[in-house]
Amino acid sequence: MKRALAYIMNKDKTTIDDVDETQPDFDFKRSFDSDGVIQKQLVSAYLIDDVETASEEMLLTKQLALKKKGNSKSFFQSAEKDVLVHHLTQSFSPDDKLTPEEIHEIGRKTAIEFLGGDHEFVIATHVDQKHIHNHIIFNSTSQRTLKKIEWHAKKTYNAYRNISDKHAALAGAYIIKPEIRRLKGSVAKFENQTRPL
């Protein structure tokens, strides 16, 4: 979990010049570059106090879930095959006329709706490629119910995609409709062949 969070929060991938004060702001971390230009890191969190301690906060939620079940073991003793977090991506066309901050907001809205507002997550917007994209890592355990999300590959993917497409379309992003025909392979292969998500 820590490695995945470190990857998505990489400063080289998530930092832009802070030039437009009209853009949505989530208390992005700010710094100065070598020329004195203010920069901001496009990383934010939901139901998490500090993105730097996100993994610890998510593990605390899991520990509470174990206690609620009456399990006296620590989380680390009982989590050998446990899925700790899920990692979603959301890509946008280079032709979209959206700012990185607007793309970040689309990702936040998508994640909150998809997760019902119950799961902790960190979202990072990567601006190091031609296509801007979001990475969303969320706790598999709900902070409200302390139950794990039910993950059914195609059904869950389709629900996520529909919510993502809705918020992207509302913001004016280009949406590619998936092909009707059945494709062989995984959901990831299907995703890559039909649309940059």
Disulfide bonds with the S-S distance in Angstrom:
none
